[in-house]
């Protein structure tokens, strides 16, 4: 189901930019000198907006938790010197009040705040009657409904300059990336919230400098509206997230190396060739639906037989045998193991639901 948001497109927010909108700057504002020197460097990279964390939500106390209002003064000074608009994260109405006091150009809601509807509503209430652009980071857990709910709360409060930030999701599984991308959730958000500007944050997705260029490029290939990348004059000495920040010079190289893809082309030969393939894809999709419907019908029949014999719905040994066999077959045909596993998990869950309907007498 699509979501109707009353929003303005990013091009009407008043920030000058060509191509993807790039927000860059330090994870945290640490000192006046650090903010100003980083801003001077970032201004030369092609980035369109300066970012810096003023309040840092740390997991445990007694860590560096940001410079607060003093850091906002440094950002304002950086804006005056470089001409770049400024942005920061807010988590409380008091943060919003201070950002409005210093005329911050854009704010975002962090992932740890997005998970709490009470906190988001408090921010929404504090933003009523304002015209500041607000971006909402995805919640820590992969829950698109929670993400959309936060966007809706802000929009209902009158925030029209509204967008989202995809920064990945926490996962118990250890991978090369700091946070799991779960690109399908971004795609679902794009489908359901048509016209919503969405920025990718490859710094928090990756957690390591070396991985950021490839993920940033993938984000542009997926038609994200922009990127948020962290930069620090001396990353290794940064007080937070030191491993995922670039020097301004290196950031400039990353930005220069990115390729912007186009959503469509006007080449008639290309369009004709793709359209022929899409016709075949439609035929395959229709067959998939037909086969799935047939499979579920067989599942219901099996459910009836299980009910008559008093046999449990779940048959772990048979399920294990099936999923292992189909996964091997998929991998042999060039498909990803985890993709095959997810597909058959969904099929199995729906098959169990269909069988369960026969146990309940709903035939």
C-alpha positions as CSV (number, residue, x, y, z in Angstrom):
1,X,0.0,0.0,0.0
2,X,1.4,3.4,-1.0
3,X,1.7,6.2,1.6
4,X,0.5,9.7,0.8
5,X,2.9,12.3,2.1
6,X,2.4,16.0,1.5
7,X,6.0,16.9,0.8
8,X,8.1,19.2,-1.4
9,X,10.9,17.8,-3.6
10,X,14.5,18.2,-2.6
11,X,15.1,20.7,-5.5
12,X,12.6,23.1,-3.8
13,X,14.4,23.1,-0.5
14,X,16.6,26.1,-1.5
15,X,20.0,24.3,-1.5
16,X,22.1,24.7,-4.7
17,X,23.3,21.5,-6.2
18,X,23.7,19.6,-9.4
19,X,23.3,15.9,-9.4
20,X,23.1,13.9,-6.1
21,X,22.9,16.1,-3.0
22,X,26.1,15.5,-1.0
23,X,26.3,16.2,2.8
24,X,29.7,15.9,4.3
25,X,31.6,16.8,7.4
26,X,32.9,15.4,10.7
27,X,31.0,12.8,12.7
28,X,31.3,15.2,15.7
29,X,32.2,18.8,16.2
30,X,35.1,18.6,18.6
31,X,36.9,22.0,18.5
32,X,36.4,25.3,16.7
33,X,39.6,24.7,14.8
34,X,38.7,21.2,13.7
35,X,35.2,22.3,12.5
36,X,36.5,25.3,10.6
37,X,39.4,23.5,9.0
38,X,37.3,20.5,8.0
39,X,34.7,22.9,6.6
40,X,37.3,24.7,4.4
41,X,38.4,21.3,3.0
42,X,34.9,20.0,2.5
43,X,33.9,23.1,0.7
44,X,36.5,22.3,-2.0
45,X,35.3,18.7,-2.6
46,X,32.0,19.4,-4.4
47,X,29.9,18.6,-1.3
48,X,26.8,20.8,-1.0
49,X,26.2,20.9,2.8
50,X,28.3,20.7,5.9
51,X,27.3,18.2,8.6
52,X,28.6,17.7,12.2
53,X,27.2,15.9,15.2
54,X,26.6,18.3,18.1
55,X,24.9,15.9,20.5
56,X,26.1,12.3,20.3
57,X,23.9,9.4,21.5
58,X,26.5,7.1,22.9
59,X,25.8,3.5,24.0
60,X,27.5,4.0,27.4
61,X,28.1,7.0,29.6
62,X,31.5,8.7,30.2
63,X,32.2,8.8,26.4
64,X,32.4,11.9,24.3
65,X,28.8,13.0,23.9
66,X,29.2,16.1,21.8
67,X,29.9,19.8,22.4
68,X,26.3,21.0,22.5
69,X,25.4,24.6,21.9
70,X,29.1,25.6,21.6
71,X,29.4,23.4,18.6
72,X,26.5,25.1,16.9
73,X,28.4,28.4,17.2
74,X,31.3,26.8,15.3
75,X,29.0,25.5,12.6
76,X,27.5,28.9,12.1
77,X,31.0,30.4,11.8
78,X,31.9,27.7,9.3
79,X,28.8,28.6,7.2
80,X,29.7,32.3,7.3
81,X,33.2,31.6,6.1
82,X,32.5,28.9,3.4
83,X,28.9,29.7,2.4
84,X,27.9,26.1,2.9
85,X,24.6,25.4,4.6
86,X,24.9,23.5,7.9
87,X,23.1,20.4,9.4
88,X,23.1,18.3,12.5
89,X,21.2,15.5,14.3
90,X,18.5,16.3,16.8
91,X,17.0,13.9,19.4
92,X,14.9,16.2,21.7
93,X,12.7,19.3,21.4
94,X,15.5,21.2,23.2
95,X,17.9,20.3,20.4
96,X,15.3,21.5,17.9
97,X,14.9,24.8,19.8
98,X,18.7,25.5,19.7
99,X,18.9,24.6,16.0
100,X,16.2,27.0,15.2
101,X,17.9,29.6,17.4
102,X,21.1,29.3,15.3
103,X,19.2,29.0,12.0
104,X,20.6,25.6,11.2
105,X,19.7,24.8,7.6
106,X,18.7,21.1,7.9
107,X,18.3,18.6,10.8
108,X,18.0,14.8,10.9
109,X,16.5,12.3,13.2
110,X,18.9,9.6,14.2
111,X,18.4,5.9,14.0
112,X,18.2,5.5,17.8
113,X,15.4,8.1,18.0
114,X,13.4,6.8,15.0
115,X,12.7,3.6,16.9
116,X,10.8,5.5,19.6
117,X,7.4,6.9,18.4
118,X,7.1,9.0,21.6
119,X,10.4,10.7,20.9
120,X,9.6,11.2,17.2
121,X,6.2,12.7,18.2
122,X,7.9,15.1,20.6
123,X,10.2,16.3,17.8
124,X,7.2,16.6,15.4
125,X,5.4,18.7,18.0
126,X,8.4,21.0,18.4
127,X,8.7,21.5,14.6
128,X,5.1,22.7,14.0
129,X,5.0,25.9,12.2
130,X,8.7,25.7,11.1
131,X,10.0,25.4,7.5
132,X,13.3,23.6,8.2
133,X,14.1,20.4,6.1
134,X,14.1,17.2,8.2
135,X,15.6,13.9,7.3
136,X,14.7,10.7,9.1
137,X,17.3,7.9,9.5
138,X,16.0,4.3,9.3
139,X,15.4,2.7,12.7
140,X,18.2,0.4,14.0
141,X,16.1,-2.7,13.3
142,X,14.9,-3.5,9.7
143,X,11.3,-2.2,10.2
144,X,10.0,-0.2,7.2
145,X,6.7,0.4,9.0
146,X,8.5,2.1,11.9
147,X,10.5,4.2,9.4
148,X,7.3,5.3,7.6
149,X,5.5,6.0,10.8
150,X,8.2,8.4,11.9
151,X,7.9,10.2,8.5
152,X,4.2,10.3,8.8
153,X,4.3,11.9,12.3
154,X,6.6,14.7,11.1
155,X,4.5,15.2,8.0
156,X,1.2,15.4,10.0
157,X,2.9,18.1,12.1
158,X,3.4,20.2,8.9
159,X,6.9,19.2,7.9
160,X,6.8,19.4,4.1
161,X,10.6,19.5,3.4
162,X,10.9,15.9,4.4
163,X,13.3,13.1,3.4
164,X,14.9,9.9,4.7
165,X,18.4,8.6,5.3
166,X,19.4,5.0,4.8
167,X,22.2,4.1,7.1
168,X,21.8,0.3,7.3
169,X,20.5,-2.0,10.1
170,X,22.0,-3.6,13.1
171,X,22.5,-7.3,12.7
172,X,23.7,-10.2,14.9
173,X,25.5,-11.6,11.9
174,X,29.1,-10.5,11.5
175,X,29.8,-9.1,8.1
176,X,32.4,-6.9,6.4
177,X,30.0,-4.0,6.7
178,X,29.2,-2.3,10.0
179,X,25.4,-2.3,9.3
180,X,23.4,-4.6,7.0
181,X,22.3,-2.6,3.9
182,X,19.0,-4.5,3.4
183,X,18.6,-2.6,0.1
184,X,15.1,-4.2,-0.3
185,X,13.8,-2.1,2.6
186,X,15.0,1.1,0.8
187,X,13.4,-0.1,-2.3
188,X,10.1,-0.8,-0.4
189,X,10.3,2.7,1.1
190,X,10.8,4.2,-2.4
191,X,7.8,2.2,-3.7
192,X,5.5,3.2,-0.9
193,X,6.5,6.8,-0.5
194,X,6.7,8.0,-4.0
195,X,8.6,11.3,-4.4
196,X,10.3,11.1,-1.0
197,X,13.9,12.2,-1.2
198,X,16.2,9.5,0.2
199,X,19.9,10.0,1.1
200,X,22.3,7.1,1.6
201,X,24.8,7.2,4.5
202,X,27.6,4.9,3.4
203,X,29.8,6.0,6.3
204,X,27.6,4.2,8.9
205,X,26.7,1.4,6.5
206,X,30.4,0.5,6.0
207,X,32.2,1.6,9.2
208,X,35.5,1.5,7.3
209,X,36.8,4.0,4.9
210,X,38.0,1.5,2.3
211,X,34.5,0.1,1.8
212,X,32.7,3.4,1.4
213,X,33.4,4.3,-2.3
214,X,31.9,1.0,-3.6
215,X,28.8,1.3,-1.4
216,X,28.4,5.0,-2.3
217,X,28.5,4.1,-6.0
218,X,25.9,1.3,-5.5
219,X,23.7,3.9,-3.8
220,X,23.9,6.1,-6.8
221,X,23.2,3.2,-9.1
222,X,20.0,2.6,-7.1
223,X,19.1,6.2,-7.7
224,X,19.4,7.6,-4.2
225,X,18.9,11.3,-4.2
226,X,22.2,12.0,-2.4
227,X,24.9,10.8,0.0
228,X,26.0,11.7,3.5
229,X,29.7,11.0,4.0
230,X,31.8,11.8,7.1
231,X,35.1,13.8,6.8
232,X,37.6,14.9,9.5
233,X,40.9,16.8,9.2
234,X,42.6,14.0,11.2
235,X,40.4,10.9,11.1
236,X,42.6,8.7,13.2
237,X,42.3,11.2,16.1
238,X,38.6,11.7,15.8
239,X,36.7,11.3,19.1
240,X,34.0,9.2,17.4
241,X,33.8,6.9,14.4
242,X,37.4,7.4,13.4
243,X,37.6,4.5,11.0
244,X,34.9,5.6,8.7
245,X,35.9,9.2,8.1
246,X,38.0,10.6,5.2
247,X,40.3,13.6,5.2
248,X,38.7,16.3,3.0
249,X,41.3,15.6,0.4
250,X,40.4,11.9,0.2
251,X,36.7,12.8,0.3
252,X,37.2,14.9,-2.8
253,X,38.8,12.0,-4.6
254,X,35.8,9.7,-3.6
255,X,33.3,12.3,-4.9
256,X,35.2,12.8,-8.1
257,X,35.3,9.1,-8.7
258,X,31.5,8.6,-8.4
259,X,29.4,8.0,-11.6
260,X,25.9,9.3,-11.8
261,X,23.5,6.9,-13.5
262,X,20.4,8.0,-15.4
263,X,16.9,6.7,-14.6
264,X,16.2,6.3,-18.3
265,X,17.6,6.9,-21.8
266,X,16.0,7.9,-25.1
267,X,18.0,5.4,-27.3
268,X,15.3,3.6,-29.3
269,X,17.4,0.5,-29.9
270,X,18.1,0.2,-26.2
271,X,14.4,0.7,-25.3
272,X,13.3,-1.9,-27.8
273,X,15.8,-4.5,-26.6
274,X,14.8,-3.9,-23.0
275,X,11.1,-4.0,-23.7
276,X,11.5,-7.4,-25.4
277,X,13.2,-8.7,-22.3
278,X,10.5,-7.2,-20.1
279,X,7.8,-9.0,-22.0
280,X,9.5,-12.3,-21.3
281,X,9.9,-11.3,-17.6
282,X,6.2,-10.7,-17.4
283,X,5.6,-14.2,-18.8
284,X,7.9,-15.7,-16.3
285,X,6.3,-13.8,-13.4
286,X,2.9,-15.0,-14.4
287,X,4.2,-18.6,-14.4
288,X,5.8,-18.1,-11.0
289,X,2.4,-16.9,-9.6
290,X,0.6,-19.9,-11.2
291,X,3.1,-22.4,-9.9
292,X,3.0,-20.9,-6.4
293,X,-0.8,-21.1,-6.4
294,X,-0.6,-24.7,-7.4
295,X,2.0,-25.4,-4.7
296,X,-0.2,-23.8,-2.1
297,X,-3.2,-25.9,-3.3
298,X,-1.2,-29.0,-2.8
299,X,-0.1,-27.8,0.6
300,X,-3.7,-27.4,1.6
301,X,-4.4,-31.0,0.5
302,X,-1.4,-32.2,2.6
303,X,-2.8,-30.2,5.5
304,X,-6.1,-32.0,5.3
305,X,-4.3,-35.3,5.2
306,X,-2.2,-34.3,8.3
307,X,-5.4,-33.3,10.1
308,X,-7.1,-36.6,9.4
309,X,-4.0,-38.5,10.7
310,X,-3.3,-36.3,13.7
311,X,0.1,-35.3,12.3
312,X,1.8,-32.0,13.3
313,X,2.0,-29.2,10.8
314,X,5.7,-28.6,10.9
315,X,7.9,-31.4,9.6
316,X,11.5,-30.2,10.4
317,X,13.3,-33.1,8.7
318,X,11.4,-32.7,5.4
319,X,11.8,-28.9,5.5
320,X,15.6,-29.2,6.1
321,X,15.9,-31.7,3.2
322,X,13.8,-29.4,0.8
323,X,15.6,-26.2,1.6
324,X,19.1,-27.7,1.4
325,X,18.3,-29.3,-2.0
326,X,16.8,-26.2,-3.5
327,X,19.5,-24.0,-2.2
328,X,22.2,-26.2,-3.8
329,X,20.3,-26.2,-7.1
330,X,20.0,-22.4,-7.0
331,X,23.7,-21.9,-6.2
332,X,24.6,-24.2,-9.1
333,X,22.6,-21.9,-11.4
334,X,24.4,-18.8,-10.3
335,X,22.1,-17.5,-7.5
336,X,23.1,-16.4,-4.1
337,X,22.7,-18.9,-1.3
338,X,21.0,-16.5,1.1
339,X,18.6,-15.4,-1.6
340,X,17.6,-19.0,-2.2
341,X,17.2,-19.6,1.5
342,X,15.0,-16.5,2.0
343,X,12.8,-17.4,-1.0
344,X,12.1,-20.8,0.3
345,X,11.6,-19.6,3.8
346,X,8.8,-17.3,2.6
347,X,7.3,-20.2,0.5
348,X,7.5,-22.5,3.5
349,X,5.9,-20.0,5.9
350,X,3.0,-19.4,3.5
351,X,2.6,-23.1,2.9
352,X,2.3,-23.7,6.7
353,X,-0.3,-20.9,6.8
354,X,-2.3,-22.5,4.1
355,X,-2.1,-25.9,5.8
356,X,-3.1,-24.4,9.1
357,X,-6.3,-23.1,7.5
358,X,-7.4,-26.7,7.0
359,X,-6.6,-27.5,10.7
360,X,-8.9,-24.6,11.6
361,X,-11.6,-26.0,9.3
362,X,-11.4,-23.0,6.9
363,X,-11.6,-24.9,3.6
